[in-house]
């Protein structure tokens, strides 16, 4: 909205108000009460000369050429003549109406009285009508100007603003193909072109992002294919080694083979998911025996830091590959951030469904209490992580996978250190 139009409107309203006040205060709307001194004196002389004829009348309504109304009474208060029925006809009523009362003298004696009507009430009524009409005109003109100004604002400000709002909603909804209609005539004219340029830049940015995602997927697919070859070679070599291995090395070879299977499964997922598309990771729960979970924990503990391993007998409903991934992630984090002995305990929790809770606890420094709730979010790490390598995705992925399996993941500080407890549904 251009400021000069607002200033003009304010000045107009002020001018109308000041003019109205000036006209009322200056008295231009008021009429002076005429005195008619000469006419009254002439009428008294006429009445004195014709008093005998006037005195013969009794309450007679007459017509008069005078500019004022009057009545004539004798000294006894009897009404002789009058020119209007609603005027004063006695000394007392004339006094209350502020009428002019003049003596009519005949041969030196007061024969009667002339009561000249005071038109003050009629003049005030006419003045009030004029003031009301004047105020009405000012208000009507102000309202008219206000309506015209509102129409101007609606056309030049409100409608263009609504159009910009709808355009912003459309862009926020992802529609970047519809251009914004430009109108340099409204107050937002200079912005419309900028908004449309923003839309074009967002569209170009989205296209670049889609192209980058496509290229990244192609790169990941290619790398996954290349990684699968050495993994397959590792598995083949472990199979050969297991045929000639002694009892002392057979467990180690089995662990290597298990890890190769895990790597192979994770690499396969890279064909369908990237770090920005974790929701596409597939989870296929099945019955898993607690002995399998014990083996997963042992396979993950390649540094042999687990001091206590107590898993209750149960059959749980989980994805083997994903559960193995979660356990490995938690133990690896303990290695990296705590580097202490690890205790693995379990408990049952009755309910519908029933859960097996497995707590993996170390004796490290833990995480600041105010950060416990956020370390399972994407790219979030404890502020005390220091300069240790990490992307803040491990617990996020693990938490996501446990929820996809119908379970839970709860990080917590303990009296001795830090622990992560996972809840798995019992079949």
N, C-alpha and C positions, 0 to 999 in steps of 0.2 A: 504494500500500500504506500503510495507516494505521500510524503508528509505534508506537501503543500495543500492537498485536498482536505486533509484533516484540519489544518490550520484555518482554511477558508470556512469550513463548516463551523468550527468553534467561534470564529469571529462573527459569523452570521447570527448565531444564537445569542451571543453577547450583545450585538447591535440591536437585535429585536427586543431583548429584555431591557436594555438601557433606554431605548426609544419609548417603550411602554411606560416605564417608570417616570421618565421625563414628562411625558404628556399628562400622566395622572397628577404628578406633583405640581406641575406648573399651572394646573387648573384649566387647561384648554378644553377639557371635557365638561366643565361646569358652566352654567349660565347664571349671570347675575340677576338678582330679583329686581325687577323694575320698580321705580318709586312712583311714577305718574303724579308727581306733585301738582303740576299745573292743571292736569285733567281733573284731579280730585277737587282742587279749589274751584274750578269752573263748575263742576257738578254740584258743589255745596251752594254756590251762588244761585244756580238754577233751582235747586230744591227750596231755598229760602224764598225765592220769588214765587214759586208755585206751591208753597206749603199748604195752602188751603185745599188745593186739588189733591195733593199727596196724602194729606191727613184724612181725606174722605175714603181712602182705600183700606182694605182689611185683608192682610196676608195674600197679596196679589203678586203672581209671577209675571214679570214684564220682560220684554226684550230690550237690550241696550246696545248702543253703538260704541260704548266705551271699551277700552282694551282690558278692563278689569271687571270682576264681578263684585257686587255689593248688595247690601240690604239696608233698609231704612226702618227704624223703630221710633216710637214716640217715647216720651219720658216715663210712661207707665209700663214700658217693655212690650207693648203691642207691636207686632210686625205689620208694617204698612205695605211695603213692596220689597221684592227681591228678584235677582236676575238668575239665580241658580238654586236649586233645591237643597244641595248638600253643603251649603256654606253656613257660617255662623249667623244666628238670628237673635242672639242675646249678648249682653255685655260680658257675662261670665264666659260663655263659650268662645267669644271673640278674643278675650284675653288669653285663654289657654292655647288658642291657635296663632297667637301673635299677630292678629289682624290689626289694621289701622282703624281707630275709632275717632271720629271728628264730630264736634257739636254742630247742630243746625240751629242757628239763632234767628229768631223772628222778633223784630222790634226790641232788640236788646235782651231778650230772654231765650233760654234754651228750650226749643220746642221739640227737639228729637235728636236722634244720633244716626250718623252715616257710618256703617261698618264696611270697610273695604277688605275684601278677602285677600289673605296672604297666600300666594301660589307656591310657597316654599316646598310643601310635600310633593306636589306634582312635578316641580322642577327636579327635586332629588330623585324621584322615580325615573324620570327621563334620563337623568345623568347616570344612574345605576345601569339602565339599559344600554346606554352608550358604552360605559366601561366594560360591561359584560360582552358586548359585541366586539369591542376593541381587543379584549383578551382572547376571545374566541378566534378572531382573525389571526392574532399572533401565534396561538397554539396550533391552529390549522396549518398555517404556513410552515411552522417548525416541524410539525408531523409530516407534512408533504416533503419537505427537504430531507427529513430523516429517512423516509421511505425511499426516496430517490437515492440517497446516499447508501442505504442498505442494498438496494438493487445493484448499485455500482460495486459495492464491496463484494456482493455475492458473485457477480459476474467476473470481477477482476481479481478477487482474492480467494473467496471460499471455494468456488467451483474449481479453479486451478489447483488449490491446495488439496481438495478431495481427489482430484485426478492424480496428483503426485503421491498421495497416500495409497491409493489403489495400485499405482504402479510399483510402489515400494513393497506392498503385500505380494504382488505378482512376482516380483524379483525374488523376494524371500521364499516364495513357494517353489522357486526353481525355474520359472518361465522366463528365459532370457532371450527368447526369439521375437517377442512382440515389442516393437519400438515405441517410445513415448512420443505422442503427438506434440509437436513443438508449436508454441504460440508466443511470439515475442511481444504481443500486445498487453499481456497481463503482467502483474508485478513479479511473477515467478518466471517470466520469460527467459532471463539469463540463466536460470537454474535448469530449465528443461533440457537444454543441450548438454549440460554437464551430467545430468542424470542419465541421459541416453548414452553418453560416452562411457559412463560407469557401467551401464548394462553391457555394452559391447566389450569392455575390458573384462568383465566377469565372465562373459560367454567365451572370450578367447582364453581366459585363464582356465576355465573348466575344460575346454578342448585340449589345452596343453597338459592339464592334470590327467585327463583320460588317456592321452597319448603316453604320458610318463608311466601311468599304471600299467598300460598295455605292454610298454617296453620292459618294465620291471618284471611283469609276469613271464614274459618271454625269456628274460635273463634267468629268472629263478628256475623256470622249467629246464633251460639248458644246463644250468649248474647242477640241478637235481639229477639230470640224466648222467652228467659227468661224474657225480659223486657216487651214484649207484654202482658204477663199475668197480672202483676199489673196495667198496663195501662187500660186493659179491665175491671179490678175490679174498678178502679177510675171512668171510664165512667158509669159503672153499678150503682155505689153509687150516682153519680151526677144525674142520671136519677131518682133514687128513691127519692133523696132529693128535686129535682125540683117539685115533686108532692105535697109535704107538705111545700114547702118554702114560706116565706112571700115575699111581693113585695120588701122589703129592701135587701133580700139575693138572690133573684132570679137572678139578674144581675151577682152577684159574682159566683154563681153556673154555670151560662151559660158560663162565662169566663173560669172557670175551665174545663168545658166540651170541650170548643173550644181548649184550650191548650192540653187537652188529645188527641183530634183528630189530632192536629198538631204533637204531639210526636209520635202518632201511624203511621202517614204518613212518618215521617222522619226515624223511625225505620225500616219501610218496605224497604226504600232505602238502608239500610246497607247490605241487601242481595246482592246488585248489585254494590255497590261502597264503596271504602275506601278513606282515605285522599289522597293517592297517585293516585287514579283513579277517580277524581272528574268529568272528562269529560264524565263518564258513567251515571251521574245523568240525569234522564229523565225530560223533560219539555214539558208540554202539554197545550199550551195556549188556552183560551176560553174567551168569553165575561164576563167581571166583571164590576159590577156597582160601581160607586164612593161611594155609601152608604156602600157597602161591604168593601171598602178600609177604610172608616172611622171606621167601626167596628173592622177591623184588627188593626188599630192604637190604638183604645181604649183598645182592648184585650192585646196588647203588653205593654201598659202603666200601669202596675200593681202597680207602685209606685206613680201614679197620678201626674207626673211632667209636663205634657203637659199643657201649659198656653193658647196657641192659636191653634185652629184646624180649618182650613179653606180649604176644598177640594171642588173644582168646580164640578158641575154636569157633568158627562160624563160616557160613557161606554167604557172601555179599553179592550185591547186584551192581556191577561196575564194568567199565571198559578196561580190559587188561592193559592195552597200550597206553591209554590216558592215565590210568592209575599209576602205572610204572613211571610215566613222565612226571606226574605230580610228586611222587615220593623221591625220585631222583633230584628234582628241582629243589625240594626242601632240604635234603641232605647236602646237596652241593652248596646251597646258601650258608648252611651251618659251617661247612669247611671254610668258605671264603671269609665270612664275617666273624665267626667265633673261634674256630680252630681249637675246639675243646672236645672232651668226650661227649658222647650223645647217648641219651636214654630214650628208648622207645617203649611206651606202655600203651595199654588199651583198656577200654571199658565199654559196657553195654548201656544203652539208654532206652528204656521201655517207652513205647508210644505206638502210634499208628501212622507211618511204619516204624519199625524198630531199627535202631542204628548201632553200628559199631564205630566207636570213636578211637582213633589212633593218635597219640600225642608224641611228637618228635621234639625233644627238648635238649638244649645245649646249656652251657654255662657261660655264654658270652655276655657282652654288655647290654644286649637287647636293643629296643627302639624307644625313643622318647614317647612317653605315655600319650601325649596329644597327637602323635602321628600314627598310632596303632590303627585308627579307622581308615587311614588313607593309603597305607602301603600296599593294599591289594588293588589300587587303581592303576590304570595304565600310565607308565613312565614315572611312577612315584617310588622314591627310595627314602630310607631314613636319613635324617640330616647328619647322623653320625657315621654314615657309610665311608666317609673319608675319600681317599683317592683310589679306592678299590674299583676295578672295572665293573660295569653293570649298566643295563639299560632301563631297569625298573619295570621289566615285563614278566619276570619269573613268577612272582606271586599272583600277578594279574591273570596270567594264563592258567595257573593252577586253580585259582578261585573260580574262573570261568568254567573250566573243565569239570570241577567238582559239582558245580551247580547244574551243569548239563547232565550229569549222572544222577541228579536228585539228591546230592549230598551237600556238604558245606566245608568251608575252610576258615579257621579262626586263628589269627595270630594273637599272641598274648605274652606279656612280660610275666615272669615267675620270680619267686624268691631267689632262685639260683641262676637265672639267665633268661633266655628267650625260648619260646615254644610255638610250634604250629600244630593245631589239632584239626584233623580231617574227619568228617563224619560220612560214613558210607552206609547206604541202606542195606539191611539184611534181607536176603531173599525169603 
